[in-house]
Amino acid sequence: MAAYSSPDLQNGRRVRLGAGLTGILLGLSLGLLPAAQEPQTQTPKASEPAATQAPAATTSSTPQPESDRRRIDVEKKEGDWHWTFKWQAWDGMYFAVRKPLKGEDPFKKLDYFDLSKVKFSGRFGGRLMLDAAALGDLPPSGGNDYELRKFSFYMKGELVLLFPFSYKLQIDDVAGNLTTEDTWIRWDHLPYVGGLKIGQYGVPFGLENSMTGFDVTMMEMSSSVTALAPGTNYGFQVGRDFAKHRMTWALGVFAPASYSATGDQSKDYARGVIRLTGLAVDHLDQDVPEYLHLGISGSALASGKSGVEYGSRPEAHLAPYLVDTGHIPDGRATQADLEVAWVKGPFSLQTEFLGSEVERPGLPTLDFGGYYLMATWSPTGESRPYDRSGGVLTGLAPFRPFTFKHGGPGAWELALRFSHLDLSDKEIRGGRMNTMTAGVSWYMNVHAKVMLNYVHGKIDGPTPYKTVNLFEFRIAINI
């Protein structure tokens, strides 16, 4: 991995084109805002919208408000086949095709077989992230101080064909790189193991690494997570929640993905991962929600010809890599992560400690590590929701969403994070980096937010940049 990227003309043109298209899409999205969501009390959302549930249909014959007049609800029946199509602005587009099967289902007592019907359902959605940054003395990693950070289009839903499957098909443009970052199929309701998931997706390791990019508190994950956590991989896993939805476990085997914007930079490996989470305090149903989340993860990596490599930017994707171990050939890495998060009402505290031990034949073992501490406060009073099925925190859901027609403050969140990363040991001088990031986020509704981060960093290593001060800005849409 190159520590610094020189400007590239072709890449710059691609970024400018992506930024232009992003501006058009953003304008269209914001144009829907008055009709997309009238003021209402929001309930906590999961890290991903439910794919197999159709938006509620409007059946009243009385005149509907503008938001309902823009919604489409079509149902059609031909013989035994039943077709459904629904579109509800921000809630996206839902479809379903189903047919009941004749005769008695011999597997009706087994959730993981289903001969009662044939069904194909889902919803279409997308994600858009447009970033800009003032990097000070740092050279932009792609030659520009703005980028289309991410543009995604996905279809997610349920398939019942002898077995009940859930699935997600997603196409991503991640900073100019075309990939299928979150594409998988899962066989659900299996006894003991819960579900079998196969595809390319975020590895269940740690808290920030297991959250969606839209739900992470700051614009980027902490430097320690970015360097040492696995990021996106190909693989399969089993796992489920248990203990009355207070705990989760996941166990998987993974290999390098086609492209990953975050996570360790090792390129040729096989990796085994395990994660266990639990709620030590569970008062999510109270008027002032409170919970204490604990988790532990482990990973064992056997590298191939490319070896092990860790590196990180100063918590800004537009900035260059400032700490980097370089390739460590023939390494075997064991990684661990300890995660803690406490939430009470509008306040939260969150931390993770990560470490990696790299064994090399005939050479001393290397130790790398890092951690972060983060505190948040929502002045508008919202509390961080919790996804019990994944053991992760999710983004704020405004009590009074913003609309151009009716106003509303949306949800505001102030955050402060300190991160430490140490990639130097023995003869490997990857560098050490301390960063302090302050952030403010405005959630217009559960689908759109604006973010501003300030990052101050101190670097001790081979880079000529010893102190960094940068501002970064994001507009994010998630449908």
C-alpha positions as CSV (number, residue, x, y, z in Angstrom):
1,M,0.0,0.0,0.0
2,A,1.4,3.4,-1.0
3,A,1.6,5.8,1.9
4,Y,0.7,8.8,-0.3
5,S,-1.4,8.9,-3.5
6,S,-0.4,11.4,-6.2
7,P,-3.3,13.1,-8.2
8,D,-4.5,11.0,-11.1
9,L,-6.3,12.8,-14.0
10,Q,-8.6,9.9,-14.9
11,N,-9.6,9.4,-11.2
12,G,-10.2,13.1,-10.8
13,R,-12.5,13.2,-13.8
14,R,-14.4,10.2,-12.3
15,V,-14.7,11.9,-9.0
16,R,-16.0,15.1,-10.5
17,L,-18.5,13.2,-12.6
18,G,-19.6,11.3,-9.5
19,A,-19.9,14.5,-7.5
20,G,-22.1,16.0,-10.2
21,L,-24.4,13.1,-10.3
22,T,-24.5,13.1,-6.5
23,G,-25.6,16.7,-6.5
24,I,-28.4,15.9,-8.9
25,L,-29.6,12.9,-6.9
26,L,-29.3,14.9,-3.6
27,G,-31.4,17.7,-5.1
28,L,-34.1,15.2,-6.1
29,S,-34.0,13.5,-2.7
30,L,-34.3,16.7,-0.8
31,G,-37.1,17.8,-3.1
32,L,-39.1,14.8,-1.8
33,L,-38.4,15.8,1.8
34,P,-41.6,17.8,2.4
35,A,-43.8,14.9,1.1
36,A,-41.6,12.1,2.4
37,Q,-42.1,12.5,6.1
38,E,-44.6,14.5,8.0
39,P,-43.8,15.3,11.7
40,Q,-44.4,12.3,13.9
41,T,-42.9,10.4,16.7
42,Q,-40.2,8.0,15.5
43,T,-39.6,4.6,16.9
44,P,-36.1,3.2,17.1
45,K,-35.0,1.7,13.8
46,A,-32.7,-1.3,13.2
47,S,-29.4,-1.0,11.5
48,E,-31.0,-1.9,8.2
49,P,-34.7,-1.3,7.3
50,A,-36.8,-4.4,7.4
51,A,-36.8,-5.7,3.9
52,T,-39.7,-8.1,3.9
53,Q,-42.4,-5.9,5.4
54,A,-44.5,-3.8,3.1
55,P,-45.2,-0.2,3.9
56,A,-48.7,0.2,5.3
57,A,-51.2,0.8,2.4
58,T,-53.5,3.8,2.3
59,T,-57.1,2.4,2.0
60,S,-59.2,5.4,3.0
61,S,-61.4,7.0,0.3
62,T,-61.2,10.4,1.9
63,P,-58.8,13.1,0.5
64,Q,-55.3,12.3,1.6
65,P,-52.5,14.7,2.5
66,E,-49.8,15.5,0.0
67,S,-47.5,12.8,1.5
68,D,-50.1,10.1,0.9
69,R,-51.0,11.3,-2.6
70,R,-47.5,10.6,-3.7
71,R,-47.7,7.0,-2.6
72,I,-48.4,4.1,-4.9
73,D,-50.2,0.9,-3.8
74,V,-50.9,-1.8,-6.5
75,E,-52.2,-5.3,-5.9
76,K,-53.1,-7.8,-8.6
77,K,-54.2,-11.4,-8.5
78,E,-54.1,-13.9,-11.4
79,G,-55.2,-17.4,-10.5
80,D,-53.2,-18.5,-7.4
81,W,-50.5,-15.8,-8.0
82,H,-50.7,-12.6,-5.9
83,W,-48.7,-9.6,-7.0
84,T,-48.0,-6.5,-4.7
85,F,-46.2,-3.3,-5.5
86,K,-45.9,-0.4,-3.0
87,W,-43.9,2.9,-3.1
88,Q,-43.9,5.3,-0.2
89,A,-41.3,8.0,-0.8
90,W,-38.6,7.7,1.8
91,D,-39.7,4.2,2.8
92,G,-38.7,3.0,-0.7
93,M,-40.3,0.6,-3.1
94,Y,-41.6,-2.8,-2.0
95,F,-42.7,-5.8,-4.1
96,A,-44.0,-9.3,-3.5
97,V,-44.9,-12.2,-5.7
98,R,-46.4,-15.2,-3.9
99,K,-48.4,-18.4,-4.6
100,P,-49.8,-20.8,-2.0
101,L,-49.0,-24.5,-2.7
102,K,-51.8,-27.1,-2.7
103,G,-51.8,-29.9,-0.2
104,E,-50.6,-30.1,3.4
105,D,-47.1,-28.9,4.2
106,P,-45.2,-31.9,5.7
107,F,-42.6,-29.5,7.2
108,K,-45.1,-27.1,8.9
109,K,-43.5,-27.8,12.2
110,L,-40.0,-26.9,10.9
111,D,-39.2,-23.3,10.4
112,Y,-36.3,-24.0,8.1
113,F,-38.4,-25.8,5.5
114,D,-41.5,-24.4,3.9
115,L,-43.7,-26.2,1.3
116,S,-46.8,-24.0,2.0
117,K,-46.0,-21.4,-0.6
118,V,-43.6,-19.9,-3.1
119,K,-42.6,-16.3,-2.4
120,F,-40.3,-13.7,-3.7
121,S,-40.4,-10.3,-2.0
122,G,-38.2,-7.4,-1.2
123,R,-37.6,-3.7,-1.3
124,F,-35.3,-1.4,-3.4
125,G,-33.2,1.2,-1.7
126,G,-29.9,3.1,-1.9
127,R,-27.3,5.0,0.0
128,L,-25.6,8.2,-1.0
129,M,-22.6,9.9,0.8
130,L,-21.0,13.0,-0.5
131,D,-17.8,14.2,1.3
132,A,-15.7,17.3,1.2
133,A,-12.7,18.2,3.4
134,A,-10.2,21.0,4.2
135,L,-7.0,19.0,4.8
136,G,-4.6,21.8,5.7
137,D,-1.1,20.7,4.7
138,L,-2.0,17.1,3.8
139,P,-2.2,16.2,0.1
140,P,-5.6,14.7,-0.9
141,S,-5.4,10.9,-1.3
142,G,-7.2,11.0,-4.7
143,G,-6.1,14.4,-5.9
144,N,-9.3,16.2,-4.8
145,D,-10.7,17.5,-1.6
146,Y,-14.2,16.2,-2.3
147,E,-15.5,12.8,-3.4
148,L,-18.5,10.6,-3.9
149,R,-17.7,8.6,-0.7
150,K,-20.3,6.0,-1.5
151,F,-23.2,5.4,-3.8
152,S,-25.2,2.1,-3.4
153,F,-28.2,0.5,-4.9
154,Y,-29.7,-2.6,-3.3
155,M,-32.5,-5.1,-3.3
156,K,-33.2,-6.8,-0.1
157,G,-35.9,-9.3,0.9
158,E,-37.1,-12.8,1.3
159,L,-37.2,-15.9,-1.0
160,V,-39.2,-19.0,-0.1
161,L,-38.5,-21.9,-2.4
162,L,-38.5,-25.1,-0.3
163,F,-36.3,-23.2,2.1
164,P,-36.9,-19.7,3.6
165,F,-34.0,-17.5,2.6
166,S,-33.3,-13.8,3.2
167,Y,-31.0,-12.0,0.7
168,K,-29.4,-8.7,-0.2
169,L,-28.0,-7.8,-3.6
170,Q,-26.0,-4.5,-3.6
171,I,-23.9,-2.6,-6.1
172,D,-21.6,0.1,-4.7
173,D,-19.4,2.8,-6.0
174,V,-17.0,3.4,-3.0
175,A,-14.8,6.4,-3.7
176,G,-14.6,5.5,-7.4
177,N,-14.3,1.7,-6.9
178,L,-17.1,-0.5,-8.2
179,T,-17.9,-3.4,-5.9
180,T,-20.6,-5.5,-4.3
181,E,-19.8,-4.5,-0.7
182,D,-22.9,-6.0,1.0
183,T,-24.2,-8.9,-1.0
184,W,-25.3,-12.1,0.7
185,I,-27.9,-14.8,1.1
186,R,-29.0,-16.3,4.5
187,W,-30.8,-19.5,5.3
188,D,-32.9,-18.6,8.3
189,H,-34.5,-20.3,11.3
190,L,-31.9,-23.1,11.5
191,P,-31.9,-25.0,14.8
192,Y,-29.2,-24.1,17.3
193,V,-27.1,-21.9,14.8
194,G,-29.9,-19.5,13.9
195,G,-28.9,-18.7,10.3
196,L,-26.2,-19.5,7.8
197,K,-25.1,-16.4,5.9
198,I,-22.9,-16.5,2.8
199,G,-21.5,-13.7,0.6
200,Q,-19.5,-10.5,0.9
201,Y,-20.3,-8.2,3.8
202,G,-18.9,-6.6,7.0
203,V,-17.2,-9.2,9.2
204,P,-18.7,-9.5,12.7
205,F,-15.7,-8.2,14.7
206,G,-16.0,-5.3,17.2
207,L,-18.7,-2.7,17.5
208,E,-17.9,0.1,15.0
209,N,-16.8,-2.5,12.4
210,S,-20.2,-4.3,12.7
211,M,-22.3,-1.1,12.3
212,T,-23.5,0.2,9.0
213,G,-21.6,3.2,7.5
214,F,-24.7,5.3,7.9
215,D,-25.0,4.6,11.6
216,V,-21.4,5.1,12.7
217,T,-21.3,8.2,14.9
218,M,-18.4,10.0,13.2
219,M,-17.8,10.3,9.5
220,E,-15.2,7.6,9.7
221,M,-14.5,4.8,12.2
222,S,-11.6,5.4,14.6
223,S,-8.1,4.9,13.4
224,S,-7.6,1.8,15.6
225,V,-10.7,0.1,14.1
226,T,-9.8,1.2,10.6
227,A,-6.3,-0.3,10.9
228,L,-6.9,-3.5,12.9
229,A,-10.5,-4.7,12.2
230,P,-11.3,-6.9,9.2
231,G,-13.6,-4.6,7.3
232,T,-15.5,-6.2,4.4
233,N,-14.7,-9.8,3.4
234,Y,-16.0,-12.8,1.5
235,G,-17.1,-15.6,3.7
236,F,-19.8,-17.4,5.6
237,Q,-21.0,-17.3,9.2
238,V,-23.5,-18.8,11.6
239,G,-25.0,-17.0,14.6
240,R,-28.1,-15.7,16.3
241,D,-29.5,-13.8,19.3
242,F,-30.4,-15.7,22.4
243,A,-31.1,-15.2,26.1
244,K,-34.4,-13.4,25.4
245,H,-32.7,-11.3,22.7
246,R,-30.1,-9.9,25.2
247,M,-27.1,-11.7,23.7
248,T,-25.8,-12.5,20.3
249,W,-23.1,-14.8,18.9
250,A,-21.5,-15.1,15.5
251,L,-18.8,-17.5,14.1
252,G,-17.4,-17.3,10.6
253,V,-14.6,-18.0,8.1
254,F,-13.5,-15.3,5.6
255,A,-11.2,-14.4,2.8
256,P,-10.2,-11.0,1.2
257,A,-13.0,-9.1,-0.5
258,S,-12.8,-7.6,-4.0
259,Y,-12.5,-4.2,-2.4
260,S,-12.7,-2.8,1.1
261,A,-12.4,0.9,2.0
262,T,-11.6,0.2,5.6
263,G,-10.1,-2.6,7.7
264,D,-6.7,-4.2,7.7
265,Q,-4.8,-4.1,4.4
266,S,-3.8,-7.8,4.3
267,K,-4.5,-9.1,0.8
268,D,-4.0,-12.9,0.8
269,Y,-5.3,-14.8,3.8
270,A,-7.9,-17.1,5.5
271,R,-9.5,-15.7,8.6
272,G,-11.6,-17.2,11.3
273,V,-13.8,-14.8,13.4
274,I,-15.9,-15.1,16.6
275,R,-18.0,-12.4,18.3
276,L,-20.1,-12.5,21.5
277,T,-22.2,-9.6,22.8
278,G,-24.6,-9.1,25.6
279,L,-26.7,-6.5,27.5
280,A,-25.6,-6.3,31.1
281,V,-28.2,-3.6,31.7
282,D,-31.4,-3.8,29.6
283,H,-33.9,-1.0,30.2
284,L,-34.7,-0.2,26.6
285,D,-38.4,-0.2,27.2
286,Q,-38.3,2.6,29.8
287,D,-39.3,6.2,29.2
288,V,-35.6,7.1,29.5
289,P,-33.9,4.1,27.8
290,E,-30.7,2.8,29.5
291,Y,-28.5,-0.1,28.5
292,L,-25.0,-1.4,28.9
293,H,-23.6,-3.3,26.0
294,L,-20.6,-5.6,26.3
295,G,-18.8,-7.5,23.6
296,I,-15.7,-9.5,22.8
297,S,-14.3,-10.6,19.4
298,G,-11.4,-12.7,18.2
299,S,-9.8,-13.4,14.9
300,A,-7.1,-15.8,13.7
301,L,-5.5,-14.9,10.3
302,A,-3.1,-17.1,8.2
303,S,-1.5,-14.9,5.5
304,G,-0.3,-16.0,2.1
305,K,2.3,-14.4,-0.1
306,S,1.2,-10.9,0.6
307,G,1.6,-11.2,4.3
308,V,0.0,-9.0,7.0
309,E,-0.4,-5.3,6.7
310,Y,-2.0,-2.6,8.9
311,G,-2.4,1.1,8.1
312,S,-4.7,4.1,8.8
313,R,-5.6,7.6,7.6
314,P,-6.2,10.3,10.3
315,E,-9.9,9.5,10.4
316,A,-10.7,11.1,7.1
317,H,-11.0,9.1,3.9
318,L,-9.8,12.0,1.7
319,A,-6.5,12.2,3.7
320,P,-3.5,10.0,2.9
321,Y,-2.3,7.0,5.0
322,L,0.0,8.4,7.7
323,V,0.8,5.2,9.6
324,D,1.5,1.9,7.9
325,T,3.4,-1.3,8.8
326,G,4.1,-2.2,5.2
327,H,3.9,-5.9,4.2
328,I,5.0,-8.3,6.9
329,P,5.6,-11.6,5.0
330,D,4.7,-15.0,6.2
331,G,2.8,-13.6,9.2
332,R,0.1,-15.3,11.3
333,A,-2.0,-12.7,13.1
334,T,-4.2,-13.1,16.1
335,Q,-6.5,-10.2,16.8
336,A,-8.8,-9.4,19.7
337,D,-11.4,-6.6,20.4
338,L,-13.1,-5.6,23.6
339,E,-16.2,-3.4,23.2
340,V,-18.3,-1.4,25.8
341,A,-21.1,1.0,25.2
342,W,-23.4,2.7,27.8
343,V,-26.5,4.7,26.8
344,K,-28.9,6.5,29.1
345,G,-31.4,8.8,27.5
346,P,-29.5,11.4,25.2
347,F,-26.1,10.5,26.6
348,S,-23.7,7.7,25.6
349,L,-20.2,6.5,26.2
350,Q,-18.4,4.0,23.9
351,T,-15.0,2.4,23.8
352,E,-13.1,-0.4,22.1
353,F,-9.6,-1.9,22.8
354,L,-8.0,-3.7,19.9
355,G,-4.8,-5.7,19.7
356,S,-2.9,-7.8,17.1
357,E,-0.1,-10.3,17.6
358,V,1.8,-11.2,14.5
359,E,4.0,-14.3,14.6
360,R,6.8,-14.7,12.0
361,P,8.8,-17.9,11.4
362,G,12.3,-17.4,12.9
363,L,11.7,-13.8,13.9
364,P,10.4,-12.1,17.1
365,T,6.6,-11.7,17.5
366,L,5.2,-8.3,16.8
367,D,2.5,-6.6,18.9
368,F,0.3,-3.7,17.6
369,G,-2.7,-2.1,19.2
370,G,-5.0,0.8,19.8
371,Y,-8.2,2.0,21.4
372,Y,-10.7,4.8,21.3
373,L,-13.0,6.6,23.8
374,M,-16.1,8.4,22.7
375,A,-18.9,10.4,24.3
376,T,-22.1,11.7,22.7
377,W,-25.0,13.9,23.7
378,S,-28.2,14.7,21.9
379,P,-29.5,18.2,22.8
380,T,-32.8,17.4,21.2
381,G,-33.3,14.4,23.6
382,E,-33.1,11.4,21.4
383,S,-31.5,8.2,22.7
384,R,-29.3,5.9,20.6
385,P,-31.4,2.9,19.5
386,Y,-30.1,-0.7,19.8
387,D,-30.4,-3.5,17.3
388,R,-30.8,-6.7,19.4
389,S,-30.4,-9.1,16.4
390,G,-26.9,-7.7,15.5
391,G,-25.7,-6.5,18.9
392,V,-25.0,-3.0,17.6
393,L,-26.0,0.7,18.2
394,T,-27.9,2.4,15.4
395,G,-28.5,6.0,14.3
396,L,-30.8,8.5,16.0
397,A,-34.5,8.6,15.1
398,P,-35.8,12.2,15.5
399,F,-38.8,12.9,17.7
400,R,-39.8,15.7,15.4
401,P,-38.3,15.2,11.9
402,F,-37.4,18.2,9.8
403,T,-39.6,19.1,6.8
404,F,-39.6,22.2,4.7
405,K,-43.4,22.4,5.0
406,H,-43.7,22.0,8.8
407,G,-40.3,22.6,10.2
408,G,-39.2,20.5,13.1
409,P,-35.7,20.4,14.6
410,G,-34.8,16.9,13.5
411,A,-32.3,15.3,15.9
412,W,-28.9,16.8,16.8
413,E,-25.9,14.9,18.1
414,L,-22.6,16.2,19.5
415,A,-19.7,13.8,19.8
416,L,-16.1,13.8,21.0
417,R,-13.7,10.9,20.4
418,F,-10.0,10.2,21.3
419,S,-8.2,7.5,19.4
420,H,-4.8,5.9,19.8
421,L,-3.0,3.6,17.3
422,D,0.4,2.1,17.7
423,L,1.9,0.3,14.6
424,S,5.5,0.3,15.7
425,D,7.2,-2.7,17.2
426,K,10.7,-4.2,16.9
427,E,12.1,-3.3,13.5
428,I,8.6,-2.4,12.1
429,R,8.3,1.4,12.3
430,G,4.7,1.9,11.1
431,G,4.2,4.9,13.4
432,R,2.0,6.0,16.2
433,M,-1.0,8.3,15.9
434,N,-3.2,10.1,18.4
435,T,-6.3,11.8,17.1
436,M,-9.0,13.9,18.7
437,T,-12.2,14.2,16.7
438,A,-15.1,16.5,17.4
439,G,-18.3,16.1,15.5
440,V,-21.8,17.5,15.1
441,S,-24.5,15.6,13.2
442,W,-28.0,16.8,12.2
443,Y,-30.5,14.0,11.5
444,M,-33.2,15.5,9.3
445,N,-35.1,12.2,9.6
446,V,-34.1,8.6,9.9
447,H,-33.1,8.7,6.2
448,A,-31.0,11.8,5.9
449,K,-28.3,13.6,7.9
450,V,-25.6,16.2,7.6
451,M,-22.2,15.8,9.4
452,L,-19.3,18.1,10.3
453,N,-16.1,16.7,11.9
454,Y,-12.9,18.4,13.1
455,V,-9.8,16.2,13.5
456,H,-6.6,17.1,15.3
457,G,-3.9,14.5,15.1
458,K,-0.3,13.9,16.3
459,I,1.8,11.4,14.4
460,D,5.1,9.9,15.5
461,G,6.6,8.0,12.6
462,P,8.2,8.1,9.1
463,T,5.7,10.5,7.6
464,P,6.8,14.1,7.3
465,Y,3.4,15.2,8.7
466,K,3.7,15.3,12.4
467,T,0.5,17.4,13.2
468,V,-2.7,17.5,11.3
469,N,-5.8,19.7,11.5
470,L,-8.6,19.1,9.1
471,F,-12.3,19.7,8.7
472,E,-14.6,17.3,6.8
473,F,-18.3,17.5,5.8
474,R,-20.8,14.9,4.7
475,I,-24.3,14.8,3.3
476,A,-25.8,11.3,3.7
477,I,-29.0,9.8,2.3
478,N,-30.2,6.3,3.3
479,I,-33.3,4.9,1.7
